[in-house]
Amino acid sequence: MRVRVFHFHFLLSVAAIAFAGAALAVAQGDNLVAIEAFNSPMAAEFASDGRTLYVVNGARGDYGMIAGRGSISKCTVSDDGELKVDVLQFTTDLNAPVDIAILPTATSVSPAGSLVVAVGGSWTTDHRGRTLDDDRARGTGLIIADASSGEVLGRLFLGEGSAIQGIFGRPIMDPFSVAADSKGNIYLADYAARGTLSDSPNTPQPGIWKLTPAAIEALLKETQPPAGSTGFFPVRAVPAGLVYSSQDDALYFVTGVEGYDLAGALLRLPRGDFTGAVQLDTVAKELGSLTGIGITPKGTILVARNSGEIVVVRGRRGRPVNFRDKNLFLSPGQLATTSLANGRTLVVVPEASGGGSRPWQHRVRTFILPGNT
């Protein structure tokens, strides 16, 4: 395998960022590194050890993501932040994978630490670029894979004709982002082709689904989930990325479609509570069209803009990370972060756009933030 690595030395500007009356200085970073070894990398996620990294390869073609060509790459990160590809195609033969989470709680078919991958959106095509219209053919939903072997252990079908449709009267159309909490609940964002909210039967709509472990167990067997084990939260401006914060026990998500209320916003749902008993918090808004989100080990929220900037958010305000040389990212996806041995934070940015490069030459970039971020 030929992996091309490019280093771009830079200084992070000292930028005053207003956070509810306080200021956070983005100090000097060490380097920005690009690893050109992937195929439309859409998302990245660290295992609990903070050194094992999984990268989602969406396998974009000219007209969508090519069925059966998606995969997961398994990588490691050294204590000083160097990223190495260990197994380029660790989990293979996936249909349009777009995001990944680590499942902390075991199920009947998967051990704790298993990988949960969102797959099978309406952008799935065959090898000739023809859209696959059948949800069964796309496998719309989630797959669970073994974190050690990459083997697919189970599939949750959530599309047209699924058990989930029987509960809510609508299927999931475009699995787009996925997160998991310490109780084993899975949160899945449905992009729903940027559709509008509708009460019409069988009409997909953008929003976030919650699946408890009991629901996961049932859906793996394609049986009806128990009453109260699933939930749906509509999001008109379309959820573009999810992350669950163990620091404050809350689900954070960003919105990506402008023209709606709370477009370009960072929102927080305490305890991932879909019952309506807690209020949805607007953490920050007017951030621009957003494509991804991550959270540092110290609890700082990072969001990715469609324009190619990575933004640090605290309080009600956010500012882009500034580099000495203007460095915009190409279609940044779901971010991953980890702490290094020196206490600083490594940020991993998958770039879904290949920028004209051939498959398996697309890049993931990393950079380092100060230890207080």
N, C-alpha and C positions, 0 to 999 in steps of 0.2 A: 504494500500500500504506500502510495506516495502522498505525503502530507506536507504542504507548503506552509511555513510559518513566517509571518512578517511582523517585525517589531517597529512601533512608532513611538519614539521617546517624546514625552510632552510634559508640560507643567499644568496642573489644574489651577486655574485662576483662584485667587483669594476673593470669593464673592460673598458679600453680605446678603443673607437670605432671611427675610422677615418671617418669624414663626411666632405669631401671637405676642408680639412685643419683644421677643428674644431674637438673637441673631445666631445663625450657624455659619461658620466660615468653611467653605470648601477649600481645603488646603492643597498643597502640592501632592500629586500622585507620582508613582514610579514610572509606569509605562502602560501603553495601550498595545495589546497583542491581538493579531488576527490569525486564526487557524483555518485554513482553506481545505476542508476535508469532508464537507457535508453536502446534503442534497435537499435544498430548501428547508433549512433548519427553522422550525416554528417556535420551539419552546425548549427550556432546559429546567432541570430540577435536581437538587442535591439530595442524596440519601442522608439518613440521620447522622452518619459519621462525618459529614461535612467535607469529605474528600472524594467520594464517588459521585460522578455527575452523569445524568442521562440526558441525551439530546434527541429531540424528535425531528425526524426527517420527513417532511410532507410530500416530497417528490412531485413538485409542480411540473406540469407540462405546458403546452401552449394555451390550453383552454380550461385547465383545472388541475386537480391532483390525480395522478394516474393510479388506478386501483391496483393493489398488489405490490406496488413499488415503494410504499412507505415503510419506514423502519425506525428503530431506536438504536442510537449509538451509546456505548458505555465508555466513559472516560474516567480519568483520575486527575486530581489536582494536588500538587505538592504543597508542602507547608509554606513555601514562598510564592505560590500562586501560578506555577507553570502547569498548563493544561496539556494532558497527553491522551490521545485516543487509544484505548485498549482493544475494543472490539467495535469495528465500524458498523457492522450490521448485526447487532446483538439480538434484537427481535425483528423479524422480517415478515414480508407478505401482508402488510397492513394497508387498509384502504383509507387514504387521506387523514393520517394522524395529525392532530394540531396542538395538543397539549398533554401534559403528564402531571400526575401527583403521586405521592407515596401513601399507600394505605397503611396506617399504623396498627390497625386491629385485624386479627385473623378472621377469615371466614371458613366455611366448610371446604372450600376449594383452594384457599390461598393463605399463606403464612403472613404474619405481620411484616411490613416492609415491602410488600408487593407493589408493582407498578400498576397504576390506573391510567389508561390512555383514552382520550376522546377521539373517536373515529367516525368515518362514514357520512360526512356532510353532503349537501346537495351539489357541492363542487367536485364530487368524485366523477372521473371519466374513465373510459376504457383506454387501451393503448393507442387507439386512433383518435382520441380526443372527443369521443361521443359521450354525452352526459348519461350516467346511469340513473334512471328515474325510479328504479325499484329499491325501496328501503332495505329489503332483505338482501338484495344483491350487494348493496353498499355496506350492510352490516351496521346501520346507523345506531350509535350508542357508545358503549364503553367496552374495552377489553381489559382483562386483568392478567398481568404477566409476572412470572417469577423473577425476582431481582437478581438471583444468582445465575440462572441458566438462560434467561430470556424467553423461556417457553411460555406460550399462551395457556393460561390455566382456566379461563372462563370468559364468557361473553355476555354482556347485558344488552339485549336488543331493545331499543327504545323508540323505534320508528313506527311507521304506519302499520297497524295491526298488532302492536305490542300490548303487553299487559298494562303498561303505564297509560296508554291511550284509553283503556277501559275505565280508569279512575277519573281522569281529568277531561276526557272527551277530545283530547288533542294529542298528537304524537310529538316527539322531539324531531326537529328537522335538521338542524345544523349544530351538532355538538362543537363548542368552540373553545371553552376553557374549563378546567376542572381543578378542584381543590378538595382537601380532606382535613377533618379535624381529629383531635386526639380520641374522640369517642367512636371513630370509624364512620362518621357520616360523610357522604360524598356530596359535593355541590357541583352542579354542572350547568354552565351557561349555554343557552340555545340562542344562536344568532338569528335563526329563523329567517334567513335571506333578507335581513333588515326589514322585516315585515312590520305591520302596525298591529296594535293591540286589538283583539277582536274576540267577541263572545260566541262567534259562530262555531258550531260543532265541527270537529275535525280540522280546524284551522290552526296551524302552528303559529305561535307568537313569541317574540323575543322575551327572554326572562331567565330566571335561575331556578333550577330544580334542586330539591334536597331529597337524598335517598339515605335512609337510616340503614344500619347493618341488617335489620330484619327485611327491609325492602331489597337490599342487595342480594341476600340469600334467596329470596323468592324469584327475583328477576333472573338470576343465574340459572334457575330451573324453568324459566318462562312460565311461572305461576303468578297468580294475583298477589301483590304485596298486601300485608295486613293493613287494616284501617288505621290511619294516623301515622303510617310509616313513611309517607312521601309528602312533599309540599311543593308549591310553585309560587314564585314571586315575579310578577310581570315587571319588565323594565322597558319603557317606551324608547329610550335613547340607545338601547341595545348594549348588553354587557359585553365588554371587550376583553376582560381579564379578571380572574379571581385569585385571591390568596387568603389563607386562613392564618390569623395571627394567634399563636399560643401565648404571646406576652399579655394580651388583654382579652383573650377568648372572644374574638370577633371575626366575622367575615368581612373582608374588604373587596370592593370591586370598582372597576372603572367603566365609563361609558364612552362609546366611540362614534356615534352618529350625530352630526350637528343638525340643528333645526328643531329639536325637541327640548322640553324642559329638562334641566339637569344633563344636558349634553356636555361632554368633556369634563365630567365630574369624577371625584373620588368619593365613594360612599362607604359607610360602615354599618353593619348589622350586628349588634351585640349578641353574643352566644349563638350566632347563626339561627336565631329564633324566627321561624316562619309563621308563628301563631298569631302575630299582630299584637302581642303583649308588650313588645318593646318598640321603640321608635327608631326608624332609619335615620342615621346621622349623615348630613352632608359635610364631609371633612373639608373638601376644597372643590371649587368649580371654576369654569372658564379657563380650563387648562389646555384647551384645544382638543382636536380629535385624537383619542388615545387608543393604543393598540396592545398594551401589555402592562403588567404590574409585577412588582417583587417587593419583598420585605427583608431588611438586613437582620442579622442576628441581634442587633441592638434595638430593633423595632422601628427603624426609619423606613418609611414607604418610598419606593421609587416607582415612577410610572414612565412609560415609553410613549412618545408622541408619533403620530403618523408622519410628521415632518422630519423625524429622524433624531430628535433630541431625547435624552434621558433627564428626567426632572426629579429633584429631591423635594419631598413634601413633608412638612410638619405644620401643626396648627392649621390655619386656614389658608396658607400661602405656599407657593412652590416656585422654585427657580431651576432652570436647566443647569446641569453640570457643565462648566465652561472649560474648554481646553485651549491651550495657547494657540495651537493651530486648529482651525475650524474643522471639526470631525463630526459629521452627521452620520448616523447609522442608516443602512438600507432596510426599510420596512422592519424595524425592531419588533420582536415578538415577546413571549412571556419570559421574564427575567429570572435569574437564579443568583443567589448570593451566599457567601460563606465567610467565616472569619479565618484569617491567616495566623501563623504562629506569632507574628509581631503585633497582633491585635487589630490590624487594619482589615478592611472589608474588600473582598474580591467580588466584582460584579460581572456576570456572564450575560452577554447580549447575543442571542441568535438573530441572524439577519435573513428573513424569509426570501428577500429578493436576491437572486443570483448575480445581479449586476452585469449580465451578459456572459458570465462564466458557465462552463459546462457542469452538468450534475457531478456531484462528489468533488467539486472545487468551490462550493459555496462556503461562506465563512461564518464562524462564531467569533465574536470579539470579547475580550476581557479587559477590564481596567480596575484600578485600585482606588478606593476612597479612604479618607482618614479614619482612624480608629474610633472617633466619636460619632460616626455616621451609622 
